[in-house]
Amino acid sequence: MNGTDHIRRTGGQRAVVLLHGIGAGAEMFAPQIEGLGRDHDAIGWNLPGYGGTALLSPMTFPALSQALLAFLDRLGLDQVDLLGHSIGGMLAQDFVARHPSRVRTLVLSATTAAFGSRDGEFQKRFVAERLAPLDAGRTVPELAREFVPDLVGPASDPAAVPTATEAMSRVPEATYREAIRCLATFDARETLADIAAPVLLVAGEVDRNAPAPTMRRMSEKLRDARYVELPGTGHLAPLECPQAFEAALRDFLKQTETTPPQEGAGR
């Protein structure tokens, strides 16, 4: 299936690559791409299966990291500031563990270092519960109308819910299924402390999917971390409070202007 694999606005040389969550493609970062793109090279990448691109099946984090590496190589980007939201944040953690020299700085938004329980029982229940409505004949647009309003916080921009609902409604069912299964396999707890790049963690105060206390604890395990908590915000900060989200990114990018190139062969 043909489609564009990225959205880009280039108004500067410093490349910022943004990785979206399960419920939307790169368009979820439209406000940040427009804003950061005035003086950065802002690139929202559509993960495989999103934006009309070909799906990876099975979708795995190693395969996604390989696809991201190929994408950066194709664009000639030797090193980037990498931002990942939700499952995109998990991919960002996997990618920096494998290819540390390609990541100048890292931004983790509404994400965790692992999904579920160590025994795997939570993951099995999660996948079954999330896919059961589709197995029963419901559609992704129907799920979007049900799920999205519960993802945002009380301070959310009024446009966030309709925008996110429309974005999720465009996600193909096969892509959604693969992404849910992939999400449930993530565990980077053993490599979190190895990340040498400066990291910004952005948490929503009332996010139930990636709780703020969990992200705060993640920040304490990193070598060079900054933590920002957005008040009244749920799981969709780039859409709920786009200006505050961009401001946090800009502050971090300014703080790390003199960050030396990262080194390492990766795993």
Secondary structure as UniProt FT lines:
FT   STRAND          6..10
FT   STRAND          15..19
FT   TURN            22..23
FT   HELIX           26..29
FT   HELIX           30..36
FT   TURN            37..39
FT   STRAND          41..45
FT   TURN            48..49
FT   TURN            51..52
FT   HELIX           61..75
FT   STRAND          80..85
FT   HELIX           87..98
FT   HELIX           100..102
FT   STRAND          103..109
FT   TURN            118..119
FT   HELIX           121..135
FT   TURN            136..137
FT   HELIX           140..147
FT   HELIX           148..150
FT   TURN            154..155
FT   TURN            158..159
FT   HELIX           160..169
FT   HELIX           173..183
FT   TURN            184..185
FT   TURN            189..191
FT   HELIX           192..194
FT   STRAND          199..204
FT   TURN            205..206
FT   HELIX           212..221
FT   STRAND          225..230
FT   TURN            231..232
FT   HELIX           237..240
FT   HELIX           242..255
FT   TURN            256..258
//
